[in-house]
Amino acid sequence: MASSKSYLEYVMEQLAALDGISYRAMMGEYILYCRGRIFGGIYDDRLLVKQTAAAERLMPNAPLELPYEGGKPMLLVEDVDDRDFLCALVEAMYSGLPEPRKRKQG
């Protein structure tokens, strides 16, 4: 099942206080970025974030869910209505996220 544009817009609105939040559509789902680094995505109208030390510390009881068949388990953000928590979560995760890969020219 593909994610709805309205759910994406809601999550983006919740994260609007942060600079550099963007997304890219990918096969009916959405990959989420913070200043160019992937921190999670929207899959089947669920906000899932990467398993980082900061995310696990802030959401110690978050269930692990697969974004899609064959994908790596990610943490489910259950309270997307808490704007302050979401922003703090992404900010805390940022330093533990890998740098974007450099694309080869040519």
C-alpha positions as CSV (number, residue, x, y, z in Angstrom):
1,M,0.0,0.0,0.0
2,A,1.4,3.4,-0.9
3,S,1.5,6.3,1.5
4,S,-0.9,9.2,1.2
5,K,0.3,12.6,0.2
6,S,-1.8,14.0,3.0
7,Y,0.1,12.0,5.7
8,L,3.4,13.2,4.2
9,E,2.2,16.8,4.3
10,Y,1.1,16.4,8.0
11,V,4.5,15.0,9.0
12,M,6.3,17.7,7.1
13,E,4.2,20.3,8.8
14,Q,5.1,18.8,12.2
15,L,8.8,19.1,11.3
16,A,8.5,22.6,9.9
17,A,10.4,24.2,12.8
18,L,13.6,22.5,11.6
19,D,15.8,23.8,8.8
20,G,16.7,21.5,5.9
21,I,13.9,18.9,6.1
22,S,13.0,17.5,2.7
23,Y,11.7,14.4,1.1
24,R,11.9,12.4,-2.1
25,A,9.2,10.2,-3.5
26,M,10.3,6.6,-3.9
27,M,7.9,3.9,-5.3
28,G,4.8,5.2,-3.6
29,E,6.6,6.0,-0.3
30,Y,8.7,8.9,0.9
31,I,12.3,9.1,2.0
32,L,12.9,11.9,4.6
33,Y,16.1,13.9,4.9
34,C,17.5,16.3,7.4
35,R,20.1,18.6,5.8
36,G,20.8,16.0,3.2
37,R,21.1,13.0,5.5
38,I,18.4,10.3,5.4
39,F,16.8,9.9,8.8
40,G,13.7,7.9,8.0
41,G,10.7,7.7,5.8
42,I,7.0,7.3,5.4
43,Y,6.0,3.8,4.6
44,D,2.3,2.7,4.5
45,D,1.4,5.9,6.3
46,R,3.8,5.1,9.1
47,L,6.7,7.3,10.2
48,L,9.7,5.1,10.5
49,V,13.2,6.3,11.5
50,K,16.6,4.7,11.4
51,Q,17.9,2.8,14.4
52,T,20.4,5.3,15.8
53,A,21.7,5.5,19.4
54,A,19.8,8.8,19.8
55,A,16.5,7.4,18.5
56,E,16.7,4.3,20.6
57,R,17.5,6.5,23.7
58,L,14.5,8.8,23.0
59,M,12.1,5.9,22.1
60,P,13.3,3.0,24.2
61,N,10.1,1.0,23.7
62,A,9.5,1.8,20.0
63,P,8.6,-1.2,18.0
64,L,10.8,-2.3,15.1
65,E,9.0,-2.6,11.8
66,L,10.1,-3.3,8.3
67,P,9.5,-0.4,5.9
68,Y,9.0,-2.9,3.0
69,E,9.7,-6.6,2.4
70,G,13.5,-7.2,2.6
71,G,14.2,-3.8,4.2
72,K,16.2,-3.1,7.3
73,P,14.1,-2.8,10.5
74,M,13.3,0.7,11.5
75,L,11.8,2.3,14.6
76,L,8.1,3.2,14.5
77,V,7.3,6.8,15.7
78,E,4.0,6.2,17.4
79,D,3.3,9.8,18.4
80,V,3.6,12.0,15.3
81,D,1.2,14.5,16.9
82,D,3.9,15.7,19.3
83,R,5.7,18.3,17.2
84,D,8.3,19.2,19.9
85,F,9.2,15.6,20.3
86,L,9.5,14.9,16.6
87,C,11.8,17.9,16.1
88,A,13.9,17.0,19.1
89,L,14.2,13.4,17.8
90,V,15.4,14.4,14.3
91,E,17.9,16.9,15.8
92,A,19.2,14.3,18.2
93,M,19.6,11.8,15.4
94,Y,21.4,14.1,13.0
95,S,25.0,13.6,14.2
96,G,24.6,9.8,14.2
97,L,23.4,9.7,10.5
98,P,25.8,8.9,7.7
99,E,26.9,11.5,5.3
100,P,25.2,11.4,1.9
101,R,27.0,9.3,-0.6
102,K,28.9,11.2,-3.3
103,R,27.4,10.5,-6.8
104,K,29.9,9.6,-9.5
105,Q,30.1,12.2,-12.3
106,G,29.8,11.1,-15.9
